[in-house]
Amino acid sequence: MGFRFFPLEVDGVFHIIPDRFEDKRGFFQEIYRESVFKEHGIDCHFVQINTSYSKKGVIRGLHYQLPPHPQAKLVRCIYGEVFDVALDVRASSPSFGRWAGETLSMERGNMLFIPVGFAHGFEVLSDFAIIEYLVSDEYCPECEAGVNYKDEDVKIKWQTRTPILSEKDLGLPYLKRAMVFR
């Protein structure tokens, strides 16, 4: 069993493709092995697993948690297809305000690793999608923060022209006004 790690344009974000073993019954693949991830510079202990079901055209995010409970995330699509995005919200980073994205799908079995200091969001490309993500710290409502999906300075290339959003996500600030990692 193995994984292929592809660093994306923004430092610390990885597109990960686990080996998949298929036969007439279906497939088997490993999602996470701590020792292998550490070998590739991802030293993270996951403590919570989240699942999200969303319909086509939904955009969720861009969400993150600030200290003292920041979260790294390992995201995969377990049904359907999503465009998954990581936005650097570390003010001291040379890539502050830059984003990286990858289309994740059940068919490909691929994943995105999003380190601490990044906002996360996704849009659903299929009729519906289920994503699952492991996080490195527990949910803490007092630490929640976010960036508006349509921030014109960030310029994420969403495919959906008329997205379905929550009221909360519609009200998120643009990066210029958001609370960020210092």
N, C-alpha and C positions, 0 to 999 in steps of 0.2 A: 504494500500500500504506500502511496506517496501523494505528493502535492506539487503543483507547479506554481511558483510565486512570480508575479509580474508587477514590479513597482510602477505606479502610475505617475502622471506629471507632477503631482503634489507630494512632497516628501512625507513618507510614512504610510501612504495609502497603497494597498496592494490588491490587485485582482488575483484571486486564487482559484486554481482549477484542480480539484481532487481527482485522483484516479478513480475510474468507475469500472466495475466488473459486471458485464452484462451477459445474460444467457436467456434461454427460452422462458424462464420464470420472471425475469425482470432485471433489476440491477441492485448492486450493493456498492456503497461508497462510504468512506470515512469522512467525517465533517471536520474534526479537530483532533489533533494530537499535540499536546503541549510541547513535547521535546522537539518535534519537527518545526513548529512555529518559532520556538526559541532559536533554533539554528538559523532561521531567516530574519532574526532581529525583532521578532514579535514576542515580547516577554509580558504576557498578559494572563491574568487568572480570571476566568469568567464565573460570575456568581448568580446570574439571572438569565432566563430565556424568555423572550417575548414572541408572540405570534400576532400578525395583523392580517385581516381579510379586508380587501378593498375592491371596488368595482372599477371598470374601465373608465379612464378619464380622471380618476382621483389623484390628487397630489397631496402627499402628507409631508409636512416639514416646512422648513428646515429646523430640526430640533437638536438640542444638546443640553448637557448638565454642566454647570460651573462647579468649581471647588467649593466645598470640600468633598463633593461626590461626583467628580467627572467620570464619564463613561467612554471606554473604547467599545467598538461594536464589530462583530463578525456577522455579516448579513448574507442570507441566501433566500432564494425564491423557491418555495416547496411546491407551488402550483402556479402555472401561468407564466407571465413575463412582466418585468418592471425595469424601468430606467432608474438606477440607484446612484445617488450623488453624495459626495463628501465635500464640504466647503471648509477651508482653513479659517478658523476664527481665533488664531493665536496672534495677537497684536505684534509680538516680537519676531514673528516668523517672516523670512524672505518671501514666502508664498501666501502671506495674509491676503484674504479676499479671493484667492484662486480656488477653483473647484476641479474635481475629477469625477467622472461618471462612467458607469459600465452597465450594459444591459444584462440582467440576471434572469435566468429561466430554469425551470425544473428540467427541461430537456438537456440543457448544457451542464447543469449541476454546479455552476460556478458561484463564487462568493466574492464579497468585497470586505476587506478589513479596513476599518476606520478608526484611527488612533484617537486618544484623548486630545481635545482641542479642536475638534472638527464638528460642524453641524452636519446632520444627516437628513436626507429627504429622498422621496421616490415618487415616481408616477407610474400608474398601472397602464400597460400597453395592451394586455389581453382582455377578454371579457370580464374576468376577475382574476385576482392573484392573492396568494397567501405567502407572506414572507415571515421568516423566522430569524431572529437575531439574538445572539448571545451578547451580554453586556458585562463589563468589568466592575460595575458598582450597582448597588440597588437603586431603584427609582426613588428620587427625593424631590417632591413638588417644590420645595423652597429653592432648589438649585436649577430649576427649569429655565431655559432661555431659548431664543430662536431668532431666525432671520427670515424675512419675507421671501417667498419663492420667486417673486417677480422683480427683485432688486435689479434695477437697470445698470448699476455699476458692476454687479457680479456676472450678469448675462448668462445664466444657465440656459442651455439649449433644450428646453422642454419641448416635447412633440405636441402636447395637448394645447389647443388654442382656447378652449373654454373649460378649464378644469373645475372639478368638484372639490371644494375645500371646506374645512371646518371654519366656524366663526373665529376660533382662536388663531388658526393659521392665517386667516385673512388680516388679522390685526397685528401680526408680528412686525417688528420694526425692520427697516432696512439696515444693512450692516453698519453704516455710519453712526447709527443711533443705538445699536444693539450692545448689550453687555457682552464683552469678549474676554478671552484669556489674556492676562497681562504677563 
